[in-house]
Amino acid sequence: MISFPNCKINIGLHIIGKRPDGYHDLETIFYPVAWTDILEIVKNEDQNGTTEFKSTGIRVYGPKEKNLCLKGYQLLAEKYQLPPVKMHLHKILPIGAGLGGGSSDAAYTLMNLDKLFRLNISDAELENFALEIGSDCPFFIRNKPMYAMGKGNVMEAISLKLKNMFIVVVKPRVHVSTAEAYSKVIPQKKNSSLKELIRLPIEDWKECIVNDFEKSIFETYPGIRNIKNKLYKFGAVYASMSGSGSAVYGLFKEEKNLRAYFRSCTVWQGKL
């Protein structure tokens, strides 16, 4: 079984407060984007075979046993006594970009195993398993625009259609760790919720929808700020860093080909 785990962008990201458990309360809008990895999962028919995982493409750092795809398999295998499988992840989505690629791989692992072994798990149950893997992992189960609160794990479907828009995603070589991003951000309550602001015409988003991580990240990595400024220069109606970075995206009303202007970066462009 082959699937194509997609990424997401954050449209606005407000860090509202610090939680007693050390995490932060936030609000954001998750929106799916058709830039994907490739994931294959098949039953391991080898006699006395064990579950195998391999990855190609972009190098995935860390021990294999800690990969989120394997974690997804282990969660379901423990409850449903699954037989061993072979998993092959071809990694295309950049790591440390704020695009949720690893969470998407894990969520698609859960969904693929559900189909492969005909487990008939409901979306709500799959989301609960996904939440054990990561805060934004449940988003990829339904893969629709969502307003997220709490740690990013409390989600509410919203009506947001950007299908007529063209997106350019630019990922510089710099890697921004989530821990670094949160260590420098200052929580602050906002006068208006993103759920309200997102209803404004997209032309107005530039002035009122912000990613709170940008202030400190741009100070540390001015090259990321330059990418955002260039996207506006080329005609973006809205541009922002996604998540805690370092990828920046621009939304355009017409098709663009901007790869030549970001030669040192990874660039994906396409329709939403």
Residue pairs with C-beta under 8 A, 6 or more apart in sequence:
1 40
1 41
1 42
1 112
1 115
1 116
2 38
2 39
2 40
3 38
3 39
3 40
3 41
3 108
3 111
3 112
4 36
4 37
4 38
4 39
4 108
5 36
5 37
5 39
5 93
5 101
5 104
5 105
5 107
5 108
5 140
6 32
6 33
6 34
6 35
6 36
6 104
6 140
6 143
7 32
7 33
7 35
7 36
7 93
7 97
7 99
7 100
7 101
7 104
8 30
8 31
8 32
8 33
8 99
8 100
8 104
8 136
8 139
8 140
8 242
9 30
9 31
9 33
9 99
9 167
9 169
9 240
9 242
9 249
10 28
10 29
10 30
10 31
10 98
10 211
10 240
10 242
10 243
11 28
11 29
11 31
11 160
11 194
11 198
11 205
11 209
11 238
11 240
12 27
12 28
12 29
12 194
12 197
12 198
12 209
12 210
12 211
12 240
13 26
13 27
13 28
13 210
13 211
13 212
13 213
13 243
14 26
14 27
14 28
14 188
14 190
14 194
14 210
14 212
15 24
15 25
15 26
15 182
15 185
15 186
15 187
15 188
15 212
15 213
16 24
16 25
16 26
16 27
16 187
16 188
16 189
16 190
17 24
17 25
17 187
17 189
18 24
18 25
18 187
19 25
19 151
23 151
24 151
24 182
24 185
24 187
25 149
25 150
25 151
25 187
26 148
26 149
26 150
26 151
26 152
27 147
27 148
27 149
27 193
27 194
27 195
28 147
28 148
28 152
28 194
29 145
29 146
29 147
29 148
29 158
29 160
29 194
29 198
30 100
30 136
30 139
30 145
30 146
30 148
30 155
31 145
31 160
31 162
31 272
32 140
32 143
32 144
32 145
33 99
33 167
33 169
33 249
33 270
33 272
34 270
34 271
34 272
35 92
35 93
35 99
35 169
35 268
35 270
36 92
36 93
37 57
37 89
37 90
37 91
37 92
37 93
37 101
37 104
37 105
38 89
38 90
38 92
39 69
39 87
39 88
39 89
39 90
39 105
39 108
39 109
39 112
40 87
40 88
41 85
41 86
41 87
41 88
41 109
41 112
41 113
41 116
42 85
42 86
42 116
43 83
43 84
43 85
43 86
43 116
44 50
44 51
44 52
44 83
44 84
44 85
44 86
49 84
50 84
51 70
51 73
51 77
51 84
51 85
51 86
51 87
52 84
52 85
52 86
52 87
53 64
53 67
53 69
53 70
53 86
53 87
53 88
53 89
54 87
54 88
54 89
55 67
55 88
55 89
55 90
55 91
56 88
56 89
56 90
56 91
57 89
57 90
57 91
57 92
58 91
58 92
58 93
58 94
58 95
59 91
60 67
60 89
60 91
60 95
61 95
64 70
67 89
68 102
68 103
68 105
68 106
68 109
68 133
68 134
68 137
69 87
69 89
69 105
69 106
69 109
70 87
71 106
71 133
72 106
72 107
72 109
72 110
72 113
72 129
72 130
72 133
73 82
73 85
73 87
73 109
73 113
75 110
75 129
75 132
75 133
76 82
76 110
76 113
76 114
76 119
76 129
80 117
80 119
82 113
82 117
85 113
85 116
87 109
89 105
91 101
93 99
93 101
93 104
94 101
94 171
94 247
94 266
95 101
95 102
95 175
96 175
96 176
96 177
96 246
97 171
97 242
97 243
97 245
97 246
97 247
98 176
98 241
98 242
98 243
98 244
98 245
98 246
98 247
99 169
99 171
99 242
99 243
99 247
100 136
100 139
100 140
100 243
102 134
103 130
103 133
103 134
103 136
103 137
103 139
103 140
104 137
104 140
106 130
106 133
106 134
106 137
107 126
107 130
107 133
107 137
107 138
107 139
107 140
107 141
108 140
110 121
110 126
110 129
110 130
110 141
111 126
111 141
113 119
114 120
114 121
114 126
121 129
123 141
123 142
126 138
126 141
127 138
127 141
127 142
128 138
130 137
130 138
130 140
130 141
131 137
131 138
131 153
135 151
135 152
135 153
136 148
136 152
136 153
138 153
138 155
139 146
139 148
139 155
142 157
144 157
145 157
145 158
145 159
145 160
146 155
146 156
146 157
146 158
147 155
147 156
147 157
147 158
147 194
147 195
147 198
148 154
148 155
148 156
149 155
149 156
156 195
158 195
158 198
160 198
162 202
162 251
162 272
163 271
163 272
164 253
165 202
165 251
165 252
165 253
165 271
165 272
166 251
166 252
166 253
166 254
166 255
166 256
166 269
166 270
166 271
166 272
167 249
167 250
167 251
167 252
167 269
167 270
167 271
167 272
168 231
168 236
168 249
168 250
168 252
168 256
168 258
168 267
168 268
168 269
169 242
169 247
169 248
169 249
169 267
169 268
169 269
170 227
170 231
170 247
170 248
170 249
170 250
170 258
170 262
170 265
170 266
170 267
171 246
171 247
171 265
171 266
171 267
172 221
172 223
172 224
172 227
172 246
172 264
172 265
173 264
173 265
174 221
174 223
174 224
174 246
175 246
176 217
176 221
176 224
176 244
176 245
176 246
177 244
178 244
181 213
181 216
181 217
181 244
181 245
182 244
184 216
184 217
184 220
185 212
185 213
185 215
185 216
188 212
192 208
194 209
197 205
197 208
197 209
198 209
200 208
202 237
202 238
202 251
203 237
205 237
205 238
206 232
206 237
206 238
206 239
209 238
209 240
210 240
211 240
211 241
211 242
211 243
213 241
213 243
213 244
213 245
214 225
214 228
214 240
214 241
217 224
217 241
217 244
217 245
217 246
218 224
218 225
221 245
221 246
224 241
224 245
224 246
224 248
227 248
227 262
227 265
228 239
228 240
228 241
228 248
228 250
230 261
230 262
231 239
231 248
231 249
231 250
231 258
232 239
232 250
234 250
234 252
234 256
234 258
234 261
235 252
235 253
235 254
235 256
236 250
236 251
236 252
237 251
237 252
237 253
238 250
238 251
239 248
239 249
239 250
239 251
240 248
240 249
241 247
241 248
242 248
242 249
251 272
255 271
256 269
257 269
258 267
258 269
259 267
259 269
